[in-house]
Amino acid sequence: MPVINRIAEFHSEIAGWRRDFHAHPELQYDVVRTAGKVADLLRSFGVDEVATGIGRTGVVGVIRGGRTDSGKVVGLRADMDALPITERTGKDYASTNSGKMHACGHDGHTAMLLGAAKYLAETRNFDGTAVVIFQPAEEGGAGARAMIEDGLFDRFGISEVYGLHNWPGIPTGHFAMRTGGIMASTDEFNILIEGRGGHAAKPHLALDPVATAAHIVTALQTVVSRNIDPLKPAVLSVTMIQAGDAFNVIPRTARLVGTIRAHDEGVRALAEQRLREIATQIAAAFGATVEIGFRRGYPVTVNHADQTGFAETVARELVGTDRVDGDVPPSMGGEDFSYMLQQRPGAYVFLGNGDSSDLHTDTYDFNDEVIPTGASYWVRLAEKAMPIG
């Protein structure tokens, strides 16, 4: 079951959509142009229903198969938003929106799912309903959750849901997935340390929050190395230290900002607990006080066993067994598709982008060579999940 010939025929058309999206990137929920083009294309394909404004700016297309006796409804999801990055690729289709860039490949994800939708609407060679989901605000805005809260699964009766992300470093057109946690939770912390300011030449008369902050940073490095099971992945990174305005003034406050990542909810909770204990107690030892802000972000992206096994089978039939890794190491990056997998069984897989720049860099570009593979994967997933006869 190689790449579908019909999809290969309109490869250049799909690539044209992708490059248009790339040239006009939009952030989070402000994907008005992108969503509008997606909706217009879906209507031109003759899909049965196009719903807009789901989760503020999300778009959903409903494609009924040649038969619907099975009653099965499968959701296929792509994300649409870009990142606040100034592009440096030098491509002739580079961003025309200053300070915005498709640096994560969501332009490619959207285009591939549109290609699949066009084919599915033409052929309808399945027994059930395929629902194509175009989601805003994956990059920090929890657009998946917004679409769910707006009735995505209940309104369209979706019973299973699948997601895909391109992945630099995996060979072009290869697939990788795993059962269980594949992407990490993404929590943020903000620790405000309050001491007492003073003259830098008289530190004994001040209560130095900078020294307190330094000890907290050092101690936080023991959370992963000494509190968490070494066989369970976790990351605690302090990414910002803010304090002071002058070389000769001890400031009154200092601030630490960072992130915690984990693949296990128990580890996630323990890391937060230890962060609070360490920051509070070290500050107290120095005579300072702390105010800790903690924002729970995306949960762990957990693939369901049956659906992941199914996705692996589809991928192996499409590209060959030697081009599919069914036990890829989990990533410490985060993904709001996790919210969808909390609501319905499904699987999230990686599609190799080849030897490209990494995601979220100003030189990254989606590899158009993988378009026929990605679009064919979506089609075969729908057809095999809802076979006719």
Secondary structure, DSSP 4 states (H G I P E B T S, - for coil): --S-HHHHHTHHHHHHHHHHHHHS--BTT--HHHHHHHHHHHHHHT-SEEEEEETTTEEEEEEE-SB-TT--EEEEEEE--BBS-------TT---STT-B--SSHHHHHHHHHHHHHHHHHH--SBSEEEEEEES--SSS-HHHHHHHTTHHHHHT--EEEEEEEEETSPTT-EE--SEEEE-EEEEEEEEEE-B-EETT-GGGSB-HHHHHHHHHHHHHHIIIIIS-TTS-EEEEEEEEEE-SSTTEE-SEEEEEEEEEESSHHHHHHHHHHHHHHHHHHHHHHT-EEEEEEE--S--EEE-HHHHHHHHHHHHHHH-GGGEETTPPPPSS--THHHHHHHS-EEEEEEEEESPPPTTSTT----GGGHHHHHHHHHHHHHHHS---
